[in-house]
Amino acid sequence: MPITRSSSLKPVVGKVATKLEKARGLRTVGDLLDFLPRRYLDASKSGRLSDFHPGQDAVLVATIVSAQTRPMRGRKGRMLTAVLQDADGQQASLVFFSAWGHEERLVSGAHGVFRGKMQTYGRTLQLAHPEYTLFTGGETDPVYRGGLIPLYPSVKGVTDMQLTQTMRLVLEQVELDDPVPQDIRQDRKLLDLRAAYEHVHFPQQDADWGRGKRRLRYDEALVVQTVLAQRRAQARQEEATPRTAVSGGLLEAFDARLPFELTDGQRQVGEQIAHDMAQGHPMHRLLQGEVGSGKTIVALRAMLAAIDAGAQAALLAPTEVLAQQHERSISAMLGELGQAGMLGGADNATRVALLTGSMTKSQREKVLLDIATGPVGIVIGTHALIQEHVMFADLGLVVVDEQHRFGVEQRDALRAKAVRPPHVLVMTATPIPRTVAMTVFGDMDTSVLSELPRGRQPIASHVVPGNRESWMARTWQRVAEEVRAGHQAYVVCPRIGDPMDASLEVPGDFDGEPPPDFEPYGGGEEPETPRELIGVHQQLERLREEPALHGLRVEMLHGRISAEDKDAVMQAFGAGDIDVLVSTTVIEVGVDVPNATAMVVMDADRFGISQLHQLRGRVGRGAAAGLCLLVTETENPDTVERLEAVAATADGFRLADLDLSLRREGDVLGASQSGTRSQLRLLRLSHPSDVELIDFARHDATAIVDTDPSLTAYPRLAELVADRLSDEQAAFLERG
């Protein structure tokens, strides 16, 4: 039988297959070919002792100068010690506490690559129990037919040389069906698949592995873009009811009563949405907009157009605080246009209803009846909207706010409540880099509100060293100055904190789920020493005793207090009855208090870049400029640099690019986009060269799917798409 990518490894490579499967889960020929080197070593230029410091993982090209074995003291067995010498003549010792299997190989004159942690023993550099690959035919073995030595992720019991030999054995036998048509390869200057694997696993020079990986990165981009192109094609096949505003309708009346002019961006995006909603297939549009850019006005105008067309609109919000805020602000903007059946309501008015999980049974039943029978045109709610007993008279538009906080199942459940597929508008205040938008939301049309409405004030941001008393004293003085000038302030903490436990020994009491980007940045960066995270309860008590804030009204807000108390606190803060609000990130989105001008973020290093940008957007929303102070006790230079970058710019898209460069892309083919795991093995969305590849792949995938939606003429590409998608991911893409 021919050997293909799906062939089992064991019949092809023998016993080493067992070790490969146990250590790395490599079961098929394709698994092995896609097990790529993590780096390449030029034996003529690198691998010197001077390249590394004690404590680092070292990769040395060296020669055994001397070696000896001797009995172990106090235990059975013999140990081996040797002296290594690199090309510069520098020496280090090598030790194995069991000489068995090594004493016949590690003899004087043996030359090879040694990998292990560089340590010191006395004044001598030492490697204990390193992995090694010996060259047996001069400077380099014929296994390495060029000047570069590929170094693979560690596989217990298998050396790099054995991996290279195994790769060559497999590649000489496997039949490879190239998934990329020849005309595309020529247009994009791509290697064929076999050449790509040869360049990656057996490079002659640096340019080789670069060209090989470029081809494999393109394949990855093509798979993602093909899936998204298929989804776009499927969406065009769905039938939806066109929803357009009518002359003399609600939308026209609303525009006439607006006390300000829409920005050019709001008008342009509004026209895009109106065009989409007039089509006979569902709108799928992503609306990005900076904090305060006016997304709510744009969404409300779309909802009014749906009502003009005889339908209802639903707005799904992630928290009760945000849902209540939306209900109040939309009702205020509509005025008499939102008071159908009420004294003073306009003749063509609609109704706005709020549905949340904390409502009483009688309140909920009345709202459910009004939604089902039709007098309510706009329904605003949390997850309560997707419960089975919620029935709509005619759901025509679904608006999802802060979409990243919802699972696809929740959005899908709301869409399913419509008789025919509704139009969908997804909003986010977290700017998304272009590459992420193309890869995660490539099946959606994208609109961007980049300009802020006239009157928005600048926000000055500064990093404050929290372990310096004088700086903290000045911080609270600045808060007091803002309050005495007639304004209000937020103090944001990373956790709620147990009011009975002032020690805060266990930092894990978050407001609901931990922030999605709570994990430290920088490849496992950790605080220098374990330190307390400040909780809301503890910070509240501290501020009430802070001399600079004496006499000010300080209260708290977090996710574990009752819905009624939350609403009461927010109402009091909005009315100016609270001077300083100590809160968790529950105020991160949607909270609009124009009089709030100052924000202090405690333990700011424990928040992600996008989250800090979101939080900062809660101030500077009125007539006065905003102030944001990022307090941190960390001395890690990378972390401080990250916070300084946030303080240096208010451009959310620049910060989003920085965020992406520091974090992983997330599982872009699944529901998780938190950055903890990446379905993309090779593509890096922050790399400019990969932006070009994604553009190419998007264009090529669209052309392929337009002519052959089921990929009948592209069986290998169809197989790759199926291989890359788990059942869960396929369901996500099919429904999402």
Disulfide bonds with the S-S distance in Angstrom:
none
